[in-house]
Structure formats: structure tokens, C-alpha cells
Amino acid sequence: MNTTLSSQNLESVQSYLDTLSGDSEALLFGVGAPQATSLDELYAPLRSLPHGAYIAIWTLGMLAKNGTPWALSQENLMLFYKNIQQLPDSLRHLSNLRTILISFNPLTDLSLLATLPKLQEVILSESQKEHLPDDVSFSVGYTYVMNLSLDQGSPSVNMDLTIVPADLKEAKRQYLSGTPEGKSAALALVKPFIGIFYISDNVDAVCEEEIEDPMRLLAEEDVILTHLVIHFDEESIIPNIGAAGETVFFFREPQSSDELEHVQWGVSVEFIPPHKENDFIGVFDGWHRADILHEEYLEHHKCLPRLEKAFFSALHHGWM
């Protein structure tokens, strides 16, 4: 692979790409993916580069221009937080593209999207809306990073407490030792048992009353647990907890409220054995919230890299 492709400077990368032959085989060799026969295979050797996604999309467009079937047939692109500073001009050759997600990229010129003949939907960050071309024919969706949380969580009265995993007993013993080391060990033992989710049926039911259905593109369990606090007392079998996690929701309209009550009714924090050896599954009751994490906050925290790595590492996805 040419070392110029590793440059932090996009103009240097673009200058190198302009030197590549229009022949498809030469293009793939020039970007270090000579055996690629799919978008995944094209992006794999480029993913770690500063402008790897840009290079992959540029190459995909050039392959489509040459009539390469797997490139020409591409119908969706998922470019979530990929450091794309500019849409490559070759994107216009993806004549079958129907959906593109460009959220959380430093893009200020989106005029190229108007040249895509079959484009039906663009999903972006709210701050990118001002850069859309006028009189577009495609629909627009908005991406929000959500913080789902539980405060003062206690085990539900319906939780099955007949079987207590050994790790949980040890966690209680460590916690009640009262030492910082003991509490840290207890937290590490409890954490694998805690899952945070949203329940789509609950969210759908409330959203029908409040707003258009969110375009929920992630699975219910696709929430990253980011914060957990626990408390055991002498009588506890299961600890009381506080928990928070991050996920991404997609809405058809911009959201004006930081706290989305119509989503919080779908938040669920559950206790699940890591190996699911039995039916010891329960729900924590408490104060649930669903809050938007605004872009100003995201810029100073590690939310976006976590979400990109967990759920958006590929450049396309079957949900589109």
C-alpha cells in the first residue's frame, strides 16, 4: 500500500488517488485491496487509515463507473463517524444508491447527493441539515445519540431469586468488606450480569401517540453499558443499582426536547446470567430516562468512537 494513503492530509490522499489508472484491477491494487470483491473486503485494509472511509468510497465509485457489478449494485452506505471531510466526486457513479447515512462527519457540502438518481433517504446529524441542497427529492432522517439510564434501581418483586450465581455471592462478600478494593472487585463481578435495552413494542406504542415512529436501525440489545454503581446490604441477594448506556436512535423529524419521555418508557435494565444456564432473569425497577446527548457533549467525550466500533464498523448494513 502506498504510504501517501496514510497521510493525515486529505489533499495529499486525493492527489495520489488521481494518479491511479481507471482500470478496476489497477484501482484495487493501488489502494491496497487487490483481492476485494465486496465493500467489506475493500474497506478492511483501509479502516485504520485517517481517511480510510473516503478512500473506500472513492474507489467504490470508480469501480461502479467501470461497471464492476458488486460496486454498481451498492444500495446503501453507512458512514457513521468516519472522518469524511468531503464526499468524493466518484460517489455520483453509484447510480443504484438508495440510502446513505453520513452522521457525525465534518461535511459542509452535500450538493453531490442531489446527483444520485435513485437516492431515497439521507440520514444525518441535526447540525448537517443546513448543508443540504435545496429542493431535494429524498427524505431526510436525523441521528441522535441517546443516553438510557436507570436511577435508584431495585430488583423487581417478580425477579426469580431462587438461584444465586456464585459470582454474585462473592460480589456481596467483597462489597460488604467495606474496602475500596472490595467494592471495586464487587462491581467487576456484577457488571457482566447487567444488560440495558430498549423494548421496541413499548417505544412503538408511545411513539404512535407522540411522534412518528423512530427509524430504529439497531437491535434492542445494541446499547453500550457505560456506567454502573451498585449497593449491597446485609439482606440483599441482588444489589440495588444505577446504570446508564448509550445507543443511537433515528427520527424522521428533529427532536426539540433533551429528555424523550416517549422513549424512556421503553428502557429496561435487566439482570441476566452471562451464560444463561438457568432462567434467573429479572428486571430492575426505578427511575428510567432517555436523554439526547448533544453534539457539543459528544465532541468532548468518547461516545462516538465507542458506538462506531460497536455498531457501525462496516460501511453498509442490512437494515437499510
C-alpha positions as CSV (number, residue, x, y, z in Angstrom):
1,M,0.0,0.0,0.0
2,N,1.3,3.4,-0.9
3,T,2.3,5.4,2.2
4,T,0.5,8.5,0.9
5,L,-2.7,6.8,1.7
6,S,-1.8,7.0,5.4
7,S,-1.5,10.8,5.3
8,Q,-3.5,12.9,7.7
9,N,-3.8,15.5,4.8
10,L,-6.9,14.8,2.6
11,E,-5.5,16.8,-0.3
12,S,-2.4,14.6,-0.4
13,V,-4.6,11.4,-0.4
14,Q,-6.7,12.9,-3.2
15,S,-3.6,13.8,-5.3
16,Y,-2.4,10.2,-5.0
17,L,-5.8,8.8,-6.0
18,D,-5.9,11.0,-9.0
19,T,-2.7,9.2,-10.3
20,L,-4.4,5.8,-10.3
21,S,-5.4,4.2,-13.6
22,G,-9.1,3.9,-14.4
23,D,-8.7,0.1,-14.8
24,S,-10.5,-1.7,-11.9
25,E,-7.7,-4.1,-11.2
26,A,-5.2,-1.3,-11.1
27,L,-7.5,0.8,-8.8
28,L,-7.8,-2.0,-6.3
29,F,-4.1,-2.7,-6.3
30,G,-3.4,1.0,-5.9
31,V,-5.4,1.3,-2.7
32,G,-4.1,-2.0,-1.2
33,A,-7.1,-4.2,-1.7
34,P,-6.2,-6.2,-4.8
35,Q,-8.5,-9.2,-4.0
36,A,-11.6,-7.2,-3.0
37,T,-14.9,-8.4,-4.4
38,S,-17.1,-6.6,-1.9
39,L,-17.3,-3.4,0.0
40,D,-16.3,-5.2,3.2
41,E,-13.2,-6.6,1.6
42,L,-12.3,-3.2,0.1
43,Y,-12.6,-1.3,3.4
44,A,-10.8,-3.9,5.6
45,P,-7.2,-2.8,4.8
46,L,-8.2,0.8,4.8
47,R,-10.2,1.0,8.0
48,S,-7.3,2.1,10.3
49,L,-6.2,5.0,7.9
50,P,-7.2,8.6,8.8
51,H,-9.1,8.8,5.5
52,G,-9.8,5.1,5.0
53,A,-13.6,5.5,4.5
54,Y,-13.1,8.3,2.0
55,I,-10.6,6.1,0.0
56,A,-13.0,3.2,0.1
57,I,-16.0,5.2,-1.1
58,W,-13.9,6.9,-3.8
59,T,-12.7,3.5,-5.0
60,L,-16.2,2.1,-4.9
61,G,-17.5,4.9,-7.1
62,M,-14.7,4.5,-9.6
63,L,-15.4,0.7,-9.8
64,A,-19.1,1.5,-10.4
65,K,-18.1,3.9,-13.2
66,N,-16.2,0.9,-14.7
67,G,-19.3,-1.3,-14.4
68,T,-18.0,-3.6,-11.7
69,P,-21.2,-5.4,-10.7
70,W,-20.8,-5.6,-6.9
71,A,-19.9,-1.8,-6.8
72,L,-22.6,-0.8,-9.2
73,S,-25.3,-2.7,-7.2
74,Q,-24.5,-1.0,-3.9
75,E,-27.8,0.3,-2.5
76,N,-26.7,1.7,0.9
77,L,-23.8,3.3,2.6
78,M,-23.3,3.6,6.4
79,L,-20.8,6.3,7.0
80,F,-21.3,7.0,10.8
81,Y,-18.4,9.0,12.3
82,K,-15.9,8.1,9.6
83,N,-13.9,11.4,9.5
84,I,-15.2,12.1,6.0
85,Q,-14.5,15.8,5.3
86,Q,-15.7,15.8,1.7
87,L,-17.8,13.4,-0.4
88,P,-15.7,12.0,-3.2
89,D,-16.9,13.1,-6.7
90,S,-16.9,9.4,-7.8
91,L,-19.9,8.9,-5.5
92,R,-22.1,10.1,-8.3
93,H,-21.5,6.9,-10.2
94,L,-23.3,4.8,-7.5
95,S,-26.5,5.0,-9.6
96,N,-28.3,2.4,-7.5
97,L,-27.7,4.0,-4.1
98,R,-30.9,4.4,-2.2
99,T,-29.9,5.2,1.4
100,I,-26.8,6.9,2.8
101,L,-26.0,7.7,6.4
102,I,-23.4,10.5,6.9
103,S,-23.9,11.4,10.5
104,F,-21.1,12.9,12.6
105,N,-18.8,13.7,9.8
106,P,-17.3,17.2,9.2
107,L,-19.1,17.7,6.0
108,T,-20.2,21.1,4.8
109,D,-21.0,20.5,1.2
110,L,-23.7,17.9,0.5
111,S,-24.7,19.1,-3.0
112,L,-23.4,15.9,-4.6
113,L,-26.3,14.0,-3.0
114,A,-28.7,15.7,-5.4
115,T,-26.9,14.0,-8.4
116,L,-27.8,10.4,-7.2
117,P,-30.8,9.4,-9.3
118,K,-32.2,6.7,-7.1
119,L,-31.4,8.2,-3.7
120,Q,-34.5,7.9,-1.4
121,E,-33.2,8.7,2.1
122,V,-30.3,10.6,3.7
123,I,-29.7,10.2,7.4
124,L,-27.6,12.9,9.0
125,S,-26.8,14.7,12.2
126,E,-29.0,17.7,13.0
127,S,-26.2,20.1,12.6
128,Q,-25.7,18.9,9.0
129,K,-29.2,19.9,7.9
130,E,-28.2,23.4,6.9
131,H,-25.8,22.0,4.3
132,L,-28.4,20.0,2.4
133,P,-29.1,21.2,-1.2
134,D,-32.4,23.0,-1.8
135,D,-35.5,21.1,-3.2
136,V,-34.2,17.6,-2.6
137,S,-36.3,14.7,-3.7
138,F,-35.1,12.3,-1.0
139,S,-36.4,12.0,2.6
140,V,-34.2,13.1,5.5
141,G,-33.7,11.3,8.8
142,Y,-31.9,12.6,11.9
143,T,-29.4,10.7,14.1
144,Y,-29.3,11.1,17.9
145,V,-27.0,9.5,20.4
146,M,-29.2,8.5,23.3
147,N,-28.3,8.0,27.0
148,L,-30.6,5.4,28.5
149,S,-30.4,5.3,32.3
150,L,-31.8,3.9,35.5
151,D,-31.6,5.6,38.9
152,Q,-32.3,4.0,42.2
153,G,-32.8,0.7,40.6
154,S,-34.0,-2.2,42.8
155,P,-34.8,-5.8,41.9
156,S,-38.4,-6.2,40.7
157,V,-40.6,-8.1,43.1
158,N,-41.2,-10.6,40.2
159,M,-37.5,-11.4,39.9
160,D,-36.6,-15.1,40.5
161,L,-34.2,-15.2,43.4
162,T,-34.2,-18.9,43.9
163,I,-30.8,-19.5,42.3
164,V,-27.9,-17.1,43.1
165,P,-24.8,-17.4,40.9
166,A,-21.6,-17.9,42.9
167,D,-20.1,-14.8,41.4
168,L,-22.9,-12.8,42.9
169,K,-22.4,-14.2,46.3
170,E,-18.8,-13.3,46.1
171,A,-19.6,-9.8,44.9
172,K,-21.8,-9.3,48.0
173,R,-19.0,-10.6,50.3
174,Q,-16.4,-8.3,48.6
175,Y,-18.8,-5.3,48.8
176,L,-19.6,-5.7,52.4
177,S,-15.9,-5.9,53.3
178,G,-16.1,-2.1,53.0
179,T,-12.7,-1.6,51.4
180,P,-12.3,0.3,48.1
181,E,-10.6,-2.8,46.7
182,G,-13.6,-4.9,47.8
183,K,-16.1,-2.6,46.2
184,S,-14.1,-2.4,43.0
185,A,-14.0,-6.2,42.9
186,A,-17.7,-6.4,43.6
187,L,-18.5,-4.1,40.7
188,A,-16.4,-6.1,38.3
189,L,-18.2,-9.3,39.4
190,V,-21.7,-7.8,39.0
191,K,-21.1,-5.9,35.7
192,P,-21.3,-9.0,33.4
193,F,-24.8,-9.7,34.7
194,I,-26.3,-6.3,33.8
195,G,-27.8,-5.5,30.5
196,I,-29.5,-2.3,29.3
197,F,-32.0,-2.4,26.5
198,Y,-35.0,-0.7,25.0
199,I,-38.2,-2.6,24.4
200,S,-39.4,-1.8,20.9
201,D,-43.0,-2.7,21.4
202,N,-43.2,-0.2,24.3
203,V,-41.5,2.5,22.4
204,D,-43.7,1.9,19.3
205,A,-46.9,2.1,21.4
206,V,-46.0,5.5,22.9
207,C,-44.4,6.9,19.7
208,E,-47.7,6.3,17.9
209,E,-49.2,8.8,20.3
210,E,-46.3,11.3,20.4
211,I,-44.3,11.4,17.2
212,E,-43.7,9.4,14.0
213,D,-42.0,6.1,14.7
214,P,-38.3,6.4,15.2
215,M,-36.3,4.7,12.5
216,R,-34.8,2.3,14.9
217,L,-31.9,0.8,13.0
218,L,-30.2,-1.0,15.8
219,A,-31.4,-4.2,17.6
220,E,-32.9,-3.8,21.1
221,E,-29.8,-5.1,22.8
222,D,-27.5,-2.7,20.9
223,V,-26.9,-0.5,23.9
224,I,-23.4,0.0,25.4
225,L,-23.3,-0.1,29.2
226,T,-21.2,2.9,30.2
227,H,-21.9,3.5,33.9
228,L,-22.8,1.2,36.8
229,V,-23.0,1.7,40.5
230,I,-24.1,-1.0,43.0
231,H,-25.1,-1.3,46.6
232,F,-25.5,-4.4,48.7
233,D,-26.7,-4.5,52.3
234,E,-26.8,-7.5,54.6
235,E,-30.3,-8.6,53.4
236,S,-29.6,-8.1,49.7
237,I,-29.4,-11.0,47.3
238,I,-29.3,-8.8,44.2
239,P,-27.8,-5.3,44.6
240,N,-29.6,-2.1,44.1
241,I,-28.0,-0.3,41.1
242,G,-27.7,2.8,39.0
243,A,-26.9,2.2,35.3
244,A,-26.5,4.1,32.1
245,G,-25.9,3.1,28.5
246,E,-25.5,4.7,25.0
247,T,-27.2,3.8,21.8
248,V,-28.3,5.5,18.6
249,F,-31.9,6.4,17.6
250,F,-33.0,7.7,14.2
251,F,-36.0,10.0,13.9
252,R,-37.9,11.4,10.9
253,E,-38.0,14.8,12.4
254,P,-35.6,16.9,14.6
255,Q,-36.2,16.4,18.3
256,S,-36.6,19.5,20.3
257,S,-36.6,18.0,23.8
258,D,-33.5,16.8,25.6
259,E,-35.5,14.2,27.5
260,L,-37.6,12.0,25.4
261,E,-40.4,10.7,27.6
262,H,-41.9,8.7,24.7
263,V,-38.6,6.7,24.6
264,Q,-37.9,6.3,28.3
265,W,-41.0,4.1,28.7
266,G,-39.2,1.5,26.7
267,V,-35.9,1.5,28.7
268,S,-35.2,-1.7,30.5
269,V,-32.3,-2.7,32.8
270,E,-32.1,-6.4,33.4
271,F,-30.1,-8.9,35.4
272,I,-29.1,-11.8,33.1
273,P,-26.6,-14.6,33.9
274,P,-23.6,-14.3,31.4
275,H,-24.0,-18.0,30.4
276,K,-27.8,-18.1,30.7
277,E,-27.5,-21.5,32.5
278,N,-31.0,-21.1,34.0
279,D,-33.9,-18.7,33.9
280,F,-32.5,-16.4,36.6
281,I,-33.6,-13.3,34.6
282,G,-35.1,-10.2,36.2
283,V,-35.8,-6.6,35.7
284,F,-34.7,-3.6,37.8
285,D,-37.4,-1.1,38.8
286,G,-36.6,2.5,39.3
287,W,-36.4,5.9,37.5
288,H,-35.8,5.4,33.8
289,R,-34.7,8.2,31.5
290,A,-33.9,8.6,27.8
291,D,-31.9,11.7,27.1
292,I,-30.3,13.1,23.9
293,L,-26.6,13.6,24.1
294,H,-26.0,16.8,22.1
295,E,-23.2,17.2,19.6
296,E,-21.3,19.7,21.9
297,Y,-21.2,17.0,24.5
298,L,-20.1,14.3,22.0
299,E,-17.2,16.3,20.8
300,H,-15.6,16.2,24.3
301,H,-16.3,12.5,25.2
302,K,-15.7,9.2,23.6
303,C,-19.3,8.3,22.8
304,L,-18.9,8.3,19.0
305,P,-15.8,6.1,18.8
306,R,-17.4,3.6,21.1
307,L,-20.6,3.5,19.0
308,E,-18.7,3.4,15.7
309,K,-16.6,0.5,16.8
310,A,-19.5,-1.4,18.3
311,F,-22.3,-1.0,15.7
312,F,-21.0,0.9,12.6
313,S,-17.6,-0.6,11.8
314,A,-18.8,-1.7,8.3
315,L,-19.7,0.7,5.5
316,H,-23.1,-0.9,4.8
317,H,-25.7,-2.8,6.7
318,G,-28.7,-5.0,6.0
319,W,-31.2,-2.8,7.8
320,M,-31.2,-0.2,5.1
